[in-house]
Amino acid sequence: MKDQDSSSALTATLERRFCNLWQSCVMSGKKARPDLAWLDLYNHYRERQRHYHTIDHIGFCLGKMDRVKDDLDDAKAVEMAIWFHDAIYNPYAHDNEQRSREYFEELSSDCLEADFVRLVGILIMTTEHQHSAEDIDQKYICDIDLASFAKPWDRFLMDCEDLRCEQSNTPDAVFYHSKLKFLSSLLDRNRIFLTEPFYQSCEIRARDNIRRFVDIIQAGHFQS
């Protein structure tokens, strides 16, 4: 009961935060229902296939963003992108970020400024981690999204288990081959974290976690 109460309190806090952000971005003269936008978005994060890409991940990212908020050029755009970057999630699809962007554009097109919607869309797409971040806000949202790699080892493993649960129908050999490819690409970078605050606080532990997990995969301990 205590854990349930704590979870309910966190959800209520996140709802208030989202609604305040949404209302603050509404164009002058436009009426909006932040509560309805919240309910629509929250229902996506409650989908049954999600184990890692949940509202808890969004809360984690927001906590990381709050630590560097003063360094951002457009904190509202970054925060909005965090809220929506995993809004659409099919564990077996490769276009989740694009579909999340489209979902945000559809939800916001009649009440938020077009330039703001475009900027948030770019930031959402940055979380694909496929292309170089071009400005400071893009660099920060990349770092925020990857910051979970620097969690303590036991929590890092829990995240890995949750990610595996999301693709439970994928054979071990296929899943861990793809996982190994992505993790190795991170290790091959000169630096995983692009901004100085995240580089200083996360780089060493993230690399240690990733190397340790790669060793486990290569040893075949996860494959049946």
Backbone as CSV, one residue per row, in Angstrom:
resi,resn,N_x,N_y,N_z,CA_x,CA_y,CA_z,C_x,C_y,C_z
1,MET,0.827,-1.207,0.000,0.000,0.000,0.000,0.865,1.262,0.000
2,LYS,1.983,1.198,0.744,2.854,2.354,0.827,3.458,2.663,-0.529
3,ASP,3.916,1.632,-1.272,4.479,1.842,-2.599,3.428,2.390,-3.551
4,GLN,2.199,1.901,-3.421,1.114,2.377,-4.277,0.807,3.839,-3.999
5,ASP,0.801,4.216,-2.725,0.558,5.609,-2.365,1.667,6.505,-2.901
6,SER,2.897,6.034,-2.793,4.037,6.800,-3.290,3.947,6.988,-4.798
7,SER,3.549,5.913,-5.499,3.407,5.993,-6.950,2.296,6.962,-7.337
8,SER,1.194,6.940,-6.608,0.076,7.843,-6.889,0.475,9.296,-6.663
9,ALA,1.254,9.524,-5.608,1.707,10.882,-5.315,2.634,11.389,-6.408
10,LEU,3.526,10.502,-6.886,4.437,10.883,-7.968,3.655,11.212,-9.235
11,THR,2.667,10.387,-9.554,1.859,10.624,-10.744,1.127,11.954,-10.645
12,ALA,0.596,12.256,-9.477,-0.105,13.525,-9.281,0.840,14.702,-9.454
13,THR,2.060,14.564,-8.960,3.067,15.621,-9.111,3.411,15.829,-10.576
14,LEU,3.585,14.728,-11.289,3.898,14.825,-12.709,2.734,15.427,-13.484
15,GLU,1.530,15.070,-13.124,0.358,15.644,-13.806,0.329,17.154,-13.638
16,ARG,0.538,17.623,-12.419,0.538,19.074,-12.184,1.640,19.749,-12.994
17,ARG,2.792,19.107,-13.018,3.917,19.695,-13.749,3.605,19.782,-15.238
18,PHE,3.083,18.696,-15.804,2.765,18.701,-17.228,1.712,19.747,-17.547
19,CYS,0.655,19.782,-16.769,-0.442,20.725,-17.038,0.031,22.175,-16.949
20,ASN,0.896,22.464,-15.994,1.436,23.821,-15.878,2.289,24.174,-17.093
21,LEU,3.105,23.213,-17.541,3.938,23.453,-18.725,3.066,23.676,-19.952
22,TRP,2.109,22.784,-20.158,1.248,22.878,-21.339,0.502,24.216,-21.364
23,GLN,-0.060,24.586,-20.226,-0.815,25.839,-20.159,0.087,27.029,-20.438
24,SER,1.323,26.977,-19.962,2.246,28.098,-20.153,2.681,28.262,-21.606
25,CYS,2.489,27.214,-22.410,2.901,27.263,-23.813,1.745,27.561,-24.761
26,VAL,0.534,27.617,-24.248,-0.640,27.858,-25.089,-0.594,29.282,-25.647
27,MET,-0.930,29.410,-26.939,-0.932,30.716,-27.588,-1.968,31.638,-26.954
28,SER,-1.639,32.913,-26.948,-2.559,33.913,-26.409,-3.879,33.869,-27.176
29,GLY,-4.968,33.871,-26.440,-6.289,33.860,-27.052,-6.824,32.479,-27.345
30,LYS,-6.004,31.466,-27.158,-6.437,30.089,-27.404,-6.865,29.431,-26.096
31,LYS,-7.902,28.635,-26.171,-8.331,27.863,-25.018,-7.760,26.450,-25.130
32,ALA,-7.367,25.923,-24.004,-6.783,24.577,-24.023,-7.218,23.820,-22.788
33,ARG,-7.168,22.510,-22.871,-7.480,21.638,-21.742,-6.241,20.810,-21.426
34,PRO,-5.308,21.355,-20.632,-4.102,20.599,-20.291,-4.418,19.256,-19.649
35,ASP,-5.512,19.193,-18.904,-5.874,17.941,-18.243,-6.192,16.844,-19.259
36,LEU,-6.820,17.226,-20.381,-7.121,16.245,-21.414,-5.859,15.815,-22.156
37,ALA,-4.968,16.772,-22.389,-3.689,16.424,-23.023,-2.906,15.478,-22.116
38,TRP,-2.905,15.753,-20.821,-2.230,14.888,-19.873,-2.809,13.479,-19.888
39,LEU,-4.110,13.374,-19.835,-4.755,12.070,-19.788,-4.432,11.253,-21.034
40,ASP,-4.451,11.907,-22.183,-4.124,11.217,-23.427,-2.685,10.707,-23.402
41,LEU,-1.767,11.592,-23.006,-0.356,11.213,-22.955,-0.099,10.146,-21.905
42,TYR,-0.661,10.320,-20.729,-0.442,9.376,-19.633,-0.937,7.975,-19.995
43,ASN,-2.032,7.905,-20.708,-2.551,6.606,-21.115,-1.584,5.879,-22.045
44,HIS,-0.837,6.629,-22.833,0.191,6.001,-23.667,1.282,5.375,-22.794
45,TYR,1.702,6.103,-21.780,2.778,5.600,-20.926,2.333,4.454,-20.016
46,ARG,1.043,4.196,-19.969,0.523,3.086,-19.163,0.295,1.818,-19.991
47,GLU,0.632,1.851,-21.253,0.374,0.700,-22.118,1.078,-0.554,-21.604
48,ARG,0.458,-1.692,-21.837,0.900,-2.949,-21.221,2.280,-3.401,-21.698
49,GLN,2.666,-3.020,-22.905,3.948,-3.493,-23.424,5.143,-2.763,-22.818
50,ARG,4.879,-1.737,-22.029,5.956,-0.919,-21.486,6.420,-1.456,-20.120
51,HIS,7.734,-1.510,-19.989,8.345,-1.862,-18.709,9.413,-0.832,-18.341
52,TYR,10.176,-0.411,-19.331,11.182,0.635,-19.129,10.666,1.997,-19.588
53,HIS,10.037,2.048,-20.756,9.581,3.305,-21.344,8.244,3.727,-20.738
54,THR,8.269,3.995,-19.461,7.075,4.332,-18.704,7.141,5.776,-18.212
55,ILE,6.121,6.171,-17.473,6.116,7.513,-16.901,7.253,7.671,-15.888
56,ASP,7.733,6.566,-15.319,8.862,6.647,-14.392,10.125,7.105,-15.113
57,HIS,10.315,6.636,-16.349,11.468,7.083,-17.139,11.366,8.577,-17.417
58,ILE,10.159,9.048,-17.698,9.978,10.482,-17.927,10.309,11.269,-16.659
59,GLY,9.841,10.768,-15.518,10.159,11.429,-14.256,11.655,11.482,-14.000
60,PHE,12.353,10.390,-14.312,13.813,10.354,-14.171,14.457,11.429,-15.048
61,CYS,14.022,11.503,-16.299,14.594,12.474,-17.230,14.329,13.908,-16.775
62,LEU,13.136,14.155,-16.278,12.814,15.497,-15.798,13.700,15.892,-14.613
63,GLY,13.970,14.925,-13.739,14.861,15.195,-12.615,16.256,15.574,-13.085
64,LYS,16.737,14.901,-14.118,18.050,15.238,-14.678,18.020,16.612,-15.343
65,MET,16.924,16.909,-16.038,16.813,18.204,-16.695,16.818,19.350,-15.691
66,ASP,16.157,19.146,-14.557,16.066,20.203,-13.563,17.441,20.647,-13.059
67,ARG,18.391,19.749,-13.096,19.735,20.072,-12.601,20.501,20.993,-13.553
68,VAL,20.082,21.023,-14.818,20.813,21.825,-15.814,19.898,22.849,-16.480
69,LYS,18.757,23.093,-15.895,17.737,23.943,-16.514,18.274,25.308,-16.894
70,ASP,19.130,25.875,-16.057,19.650,27.218,-16.313,20.624,27.244,-17.490
71,ASP,21.108,26.084,-17.912,22.041,26.013,-19.033,21.336,25.885,-20.381
72,LEU,20.031,25.685,-20.366,19.294,25.437,-21.597,18.899,26.743,-22.283
73,ASP,18.878,26.721,-23.599,18.424,27.892,-24.351,16.907,28.019,-24.299
74,ASP,16.204,26.897,-24.398,14.742,26.908,-24.346,14.280,25.754,-23.470
75,ALA,14.217,26.004,-22.176,13.910,24.949,-21.212,12.515,24.368,-21.435
76,LYS,11.567,25.213,-21.852,10.209,24.710,-22.078,10.183,23.726,-23.244
77,ALA,10.915,24.019,-24.287,10.952,23.122,-25.446,11.609,21.802,-25.084
78,VAL,12.702,21.871,-24.336,13.383,20.641,-23.916,12.468,19.817,-23.027
79,GLU,11.808,20.463,-22.079,10.923,19.708,-21.200,9.765,19.084,-21.974
80,MET,9.184,19.841,-22.887,8.081,19.285,-23.668,8.555,18.081,-24.485
81,ALA,9.752,18.168,-25.031,10.300,17.056,-25.807,10.537,15.838,-24.927
82,ILE,10.963,16.055,-23.705,11.139,14.939,-22.777,9.805,14.242,-22.539
83,TRP,8.767,15.010,-22.321,7.450,14.427,-22.077,6.994,13.543,-23.237
84,PHE,7.326,13.938,-24.454,6.757,13.268,-25.620,7.726,12.341,-26.356
85,HIS,8.990,12.275,-25.961,9.950,11.557,-26.806,9.701,10.046,-26.859
86,ASP,9.020,9.495,-25.870,8.657,8.069,-25.886,7.142,7.875,-25.870
87,ALA,6.397,8.884,-26.306,4.933,8.819,-26.224,4.386,7.640,-27.025
88,ILE,4.932,7.416,-28.190,4.555,6.270,-29.011,5.675,5.244,-28.902
89,TYR,5.322,4.053,-28.465,6.367,3.040,-28.282,5.866,1.660,-28.657
90,ASN,6.387,1.177,-29.780,6.211,-0.209,-30.211,7.584,-0.856,-30.124
91,PRO,7.776,-1.824,-29.239,9.113,-2.399,-29.031,9.742,-2.981,-30.292
92,TYR,8.922,-3.271,-31.290,9.436,-3.915,-32.499,9.502,-2.961,-33.691
93,ALA,9.226,-1.696,-33.451,9.254,-0.701,-34.526,10.556,0.094,-34.481
94,HIS,10.867,0.732,-35.596,12.080,1.539,-35.694,11.769,3.013,-35.959
95,ASP,10.505,3.379,-35.829,10.125,4.757,-36.106,9.367,5.381,-34.937
96,ASN,9.673,4.931,-33.726,8.932,5.423,-32.563,9.097,6.926,-32.348
97,GLU,10.316,7.423,-32.562,10.549,8.856,-32.366,9.753,9.671,-33.383
98,GLN,9.760,9.234,-34.632,9.001,9.949,-35.654,7.505,9.929,-35.341
99,ARG,7.017,8.799,-34.921,5.591,8.696,-34.595,5.268,9.495,-33.331
100,SER,6.203,9.561,-32.389,6.008,10.389,-31.193,5.958,11.865,-31.572
101,ARG,6.818,12.248,-32.493,6.802,13.630,-32.986,5.452,13.945,-33.630
102,GLU,4.982,13.053,-34.467,3.708,13.272,-35.144,2.553,13.333,-34.144
103,TYR,2.633,12.510,-33.124,1.604,12.519,-32.086,1.587,13.867,-31.363
104,PHE,2.765,14.366,-31.000,2.846,15.671,-30.345,2.303,16.765,-31.257
105,GLU,2.675,16.733,-32.523,2.212,17.754,-33.461,0.689,17.735,-33.581
106,GLU,0.122,16.548,-33.613,-1.333,16.432,-33.716,-2.024,16.966,-32.466
107,LEU,-1.453,16.660,-31.312,-2.072,17.057,-30.049,-1.963,18.562,-29.810
108,SER,-0.930,19.178,-30.369,-0.632,20.569,-30.021,-0.908,21.564,-31.141
109,SER,-1.222,21.103,-32.325,-1.256,21.984,-33.495,-2.257,23.127,-33.387
110,ASP,-3.342,22.949,-32.647,-4.367,23.988,-32.591,-4.227,24.923,-31.398
111,CYS,-3.176,24.724,-30.590,-3.076,25.589,-29.404,-1.655,26.067,-29.081
112,LEU,-0.633,25.463,-29.676,0.737,25.895,-29.407,1.332,26.549,-30.655
113,GLU,2.274,27.456,-30.447,2.907,28.172,-31.563,3.601,27.191,-32.511
114,ALA,3.471,27.462,-33.810,4.035,26.567,-34.821,5.548,26.439,-34.681
115,ASP,6.236,27.532,-34.407,7.697,27.473,-34.266,8.093,26.642,-33.056
116,PHE,7.322,26.745,-31.991,7.594,25.950,-30.791,7.359,24.468,-31.075
117,VAL,6.281,24.157,-31.755,5.978,22.767,-32.110,7.085,22.190,-32.983
118,ARG,7.561,22.986,-33.932,8.648,22.519,-34.804,9.912,22.247,-33.997
119,LEU,10.250,23.146,-33.068,11.451,22.983,-32.256,11.353,21.748,-31.373
120,VAL,10.217,21.545,-30.746,10.029,20.353,-29.915,10.159,19.099,-30.763
121,GLY,9.619,19.132,-31.963,9.725,17.981,-32.854,11.164,17.631,-33.180
122,ILE,11.985,18.630,-33.411,13.410,18.393,-33.678,14.084,17.762,-32.470
123,LEU,13.755,18.252,-31.290,14.345,17.711,-30.067,13.907,16.263,-29.833
124,ILE,12.654,15.955,-30.125,12.189,14.568,-30.011,12.999,13.663,-30.931
125,MET,13.213,14.089,-32.158,13.954,13.274,-33.117,15.413,13.106,-32.712
126,THR,15.934,14.056,-31.967,17.319,13.955,-31.509,17.520,12.744,-30.613
127,THR,16.470,12.301,-29.927,16.590,11.154,-29.021,16.675,9.819,-29.767
128,GLU,16.690,9.851,-31.110,17.036,8.652,-31.876,18.502,8.288,-31.664
129,HIS,19.329,9.314,-31.356,20.775,9.137,-31.176,21.435,8.592,-32.436
130,GLN,20.915,9.017,-33.586,21.452,8.561,-34.864,22.301,9.627,-35.553
131,HIS,22.119,10.879,-35.158,22.817,11.975,-35.820,23.453,12.887,-34.770
132,SER,24.421,13.666,-35.217,25.120,14.565,-34.296,24.171,15.661,-33.810
133,ALA,24.219,15.924,-32.519,23.429,17.022,-31.954,24.035,18.342,-32.413
134,GLU,23.186,19.275,-32.828,23.666,20.497,-33.457,23.742,21.694,-32.523
135,ASP,22.979,21.707,-31.452,23.022,22.858,-30.555,22.982,22.369,-29.110
136,ILE,23.067,23.296,-28.187,23.219,22.928,-26.783,22.003,22.181,-26.259
137,ASP,20.803,22.577,-26.670,19.605,21.893,-26.182,19.521,20.469,-26.729
138,GLN,19.910,20.268,-27.972,19.945,18.915,-28.530,20.969,18.052,-27.791
139,LYS,22.093,18.643,-27.466,23.116,17.895,-26.717,22.601,17.519,-25.332
140,TYR,21.922,18.448,-24.701,21.415,18.156,-23.357,20.333,17.086,-23.375
141,ILE,19.431,17.115,-24.337,18.368,16.110,-24.317,18.934,14.730,-24.645
142,CYS,19.982,14.673,-25.464,20.664,13.395,-25.687,21.245,12.867,-24.380
143,ASP,21.927,13.731,-23.659,22.553,13.328,-22.404,21.514,12.925,-21.367
144,ILE,20.440,13.670,-21.297,19.370,13.362,-20.344,18.801,11.980,-20.631
145,ASP,18.573,11.679,-21.896,17.988,10.397,-22.286,18.926,9.232,-22.005
146,LEU,20.235,9.478,-22.071,21.218,8.411,-21.850,21.696,8.323,-20.405
147,ALA,21.239,9.231,-19.559,21.757,9.303,-18.192,21.475,8.044,-17.381
148,SER,20.475,7.273,-17.774,20.167,6.045,-17.029,21.297,5.019,-17.119
149,PHE,22.159,5.142,-18.113,23.309,4.243,-18.203,24.266,4.431,-17.026
150,ALA,24.154,5.553,-16.341,25.051,5.848,-15.228,24.408,5.573,-13.872
151,LYS,23.295,4.857,-13.859,22.695,4.474,-12.575,23.594,3.472,-11.853
152,PRO,23.424,3.314,-10.552,24.132,2.235,-9.840,23.870,0.896,-10.527
153,TRP,24.836,-0.013,-10.439,24.797,-1.262,-11.204,23.493,-2.039,-11.037
154,ASP,22.985,-2.155,-9.828,21.767,-2.945,-9.633,20.578,-2.319,-10.340
155,ARG,20.500,-0.996,-10.323,19.405,-0.322,-11.021,19.620,-0.359,-12.533
156,PHE,20.853,-0.290,-12.944,21.168,-0.442,-14.373,20.699,-1.805,-14.878
157,LEU,20.971,-2.846,-14.091,20.529,-4.188,-14.475,19.007,-4.290,-14.519
158,MET,18.343,-3.647,-13.578,16.878,-3.655,-13.581,16.338,-3.017,-14.861
159,ASP,16.967,-1.927,-15.298,16.558,-1.298,-16.553,16.772,-2.248,-17.724
160,CYS,17.900,-2.945,-17.718,18.180,-3.899,-18.789,17.128,-5.009,-18.818
161,GLU,16.738,-5.469,-17.644,15.704,-6.506,-17.560,14.363,-5.986,-18.070
162,ASP,14.052,-4.730,-17.738,12.799,-4.139,-18.214,12.802,-4.001,-19.736
163,LEU,13.932,-3.607,-20.295,14.044,-3.500,-21.743,13.885,-4.869,-22.405
164,ARG,14.436,-5.906,-21.765,14.284,-7.251,-22.319,12.824,-7.684,-22.278
165,CYS,12.119,-7.343,-21.213,10.701,-7.693,-21.096,9.872,-7.056,-22.198
166,GLU,10.280,-5.868,-22.626,9.530,-5.186,-23.676,9.633,-5.912,-25.018
167,GLN,10.660,-6.724,-25.178,10.815,-7.498,-26.409,10.868,-8.989,-26.083
168,SER,9.950,-9.420,-25.281,9.963,-10.805,-24.810,9.785,-11.812,-25.943
169,ASN,9.212,-11.387,-27.067,9.010,-12.303,-28.187,10.214,-12.396,-29.115
170,THR,11.220,-11.585,-28.857,12.434,-11.620,-29.673,13.382,-12.682,-29.121
171,PRO,13.904,-13.566,-29.960,14.855,-14.580,-29.482,16.088,-13.932,-28.843
172,ASP,16.645,-14.605,-27.856,17.813,-14.065,-27.153,18.927,-13.668,-28.120
173,ALA,19.230,-14.539,-29.069,20.346,-14.278,-29.976,20.136,-12.982,-30.753
174,VAL,18.899,-12.742,-31.190,18.595,-11.539,-31.960,18.622,-10.310,-31.058
175,PHE,17.983,-10.425,-29.895,17.909,-9.285,-28.988,19.303,-8.849,-28.543
176,TYR,20.106,-9.788,-28.093,21.408,-9.410,-27.533,22.427,-9.047,-28.601
177,HIS,22.245,-9.534,-29.814,23.096,-9.070,-30.911,22.855,-7.590,-31.160
178,SER,21.567,-7.199,-31.201,21.226,-5.798,-31.404,21.687,-4.948,-30.225
179,LYS,21.508,-5.472,-29.019,21.935,-4.755,-27.815,23.439,-4.539,-27.811
180,LEU,24.163,-5.570,-28.185,25.624,-5.482,-28.212,26.094,-4.462,-29.239
181,LYS,25.431,-4.425,-30.373,25.787,-3.469,-31.425,25.616,-2.039,-30.936
182,PHE,24.485,-1.760,-30.270,24.233,-0.403,-29.779,25.198,-0.031,-28.663
183,LEU,25.398,-0.929,-27.711,26.300,-0.627,-26.593,27.725,-0.426,-27.074
184,SER,28.145,-1.230,-28.035,29.499,-1.086,-28.579,29.658,0.255,-29.291
185,SER,28.591,0.710,-29.944,28.659,2.008,-30.621,28.826,3.140,-29.610
186,LEU,28.227,2.990,-28.429,28.416,3.991,-27.379,29.858,3.992,-26.878
187,LEU,30.396,2.818,-26.658,31.770,2.721,-26.163,32.782,3.243,-27.182
188,ASP,32.438,3.159,-28.460,33.349,3.616,-29.514,33.412,5.135,-29.613
189,ARG,32.468,5.803,-28.999,32.486,7.262,-29.043,33.631,7.811,-28.195
190,ASN,34.132,8.962,-28.585,35.141,9.624,-27.758,34.568,9.965,-26.388
191,ARG,33.314,10.342,-26.387,32.602,10.579,-25.147,31.135,10.276,-25.377
192,ILE,30.521,9.602,-24.411,29.100,9.269,-24.502,28.261,10.515,-24.267
193,PHE,28.664,11.306,-23.297,27.900,12.479,-22.885,28.512,13.737,-23.486
194,LEU,27.683,14.548,-24.104,28.147,15.653,-24.929,28.341,16.944,-24.156
195,THR,27.633,17.089,-23.029,27.733,18.315,-22.242,28.642,18.071,-21.039
196,GLU,29.265,19.128,-20.604,30.238,18.982,-19.522,29.618,18.486,-18.216
197,PRO,28.455,19.012,-17.787,27.883,18.503,-16.534,27.609,17.002,-16.561
198,PHE,27.076,16.492,-17.648,26.782,15.063,-17.731,28.049,14.239,-17.943
199,TYR,28.993,14.811,-18.665,30.262,14.111,-18.848,30.951,13.917,-17.497
200,GLN,30.956,14.951,-16.694,31.615,14.870,-15.391,30.898,13.931,-14.431
201,SER,29.576,13.898,-14.485,28.816,13.136,-13.491,28.471,11.718,-13.941
202,CYS,28.485,11.455,-15.241,27.955,10.178,-15.735,28.924,9.328,-16.559
203,GLU,29.914,9.938,-17.171,30.723,9.222,-18.171,31.406,7.978,-17.616
204,ILE,32.079,8.101,-16.498,32.861,6.979,-15.977,31.959,5.818,-15.587
205,ARG,30.915,6.099,-14.823,30.037,5.008,-14.380,29.302,4.392,-15.569
206,ALA,28.848,5.211,-16.499,28.140,4.669,-17.663,29.049,3.722,-18.441
207,ARG,30.281,4.126,-18.681,31.208,3.256,-19.408,31.484,1.970,-18.630
208,ASP,31.635,2.083,-17.339,31.866,0.890,-16.521,30.668,-0.061,-16.602
209,ASN,29.463,0.486,-16.485,28.254,-0.340,-16.571,28.149,-1.023,-17.929
210,ILE,28.380,-0.245,-18.976,28.241,-0.788,-20.324,29.280,-1.872,-20.582
211,ARG,30.528,-1.617,-20.216,31.577,-2.633,-20.414,31.248,-3.906,-19.646
212,ARG,30.792,-3.747,-18.445,30.458,-4.904,-17.618,29.315,-5.707,-18.233
213,PHE,28.321,-5.017,-18.759,27.187,-5.696,-19.369,27.584,-6.345,-20.695
214,VAL,28.423,-5.665,-21.451,28.923,-6.243,-22.714,29.682,-7.541,-22.438
215,ASP,30.493,-7.547,-21.399,31.228,-8.765,-21.039,30.270,-9.916,-20.731
216,ILE,29.184,-9.604,-20.037,28.204,-10.618,-19.696,27.526,-11.164,-20.961
217,ILE,27.169,-10.245,-21.868,26.544,-10.699,-23.123,27.507,-11.559,-23.919
218,GLN,28.744,-11.113,-24.045,29.718,-11.861,-24.838,30.039,-13.222,-24.245
219,ALA,29.877,-13.335,-22.933,30.078,-14.624,-22.281,28.880,-15.553,-22.478
220,GLY,27.807,-15.007,-23.050,26.629,-15.816,-23.349,25.743,-16.117,-22.170
221,HIS,25.891,-15.365,-21.089,25.123,-15.667,-19.880,23.635,-15.375,-20.019
222,PHE,23.258,-14.524,-20.982,21.848,-14.185,-21.151,21.177,-14.989,-22.247
223,GLN,21.940,-15.744,-22.985,21.374,-16.422,-24.144,21.085,-17.881,-23.839
224,SER,19.890,-18.302,-24.248,19.466,-19.671,-24.004,19.951,-20.584,-25.105
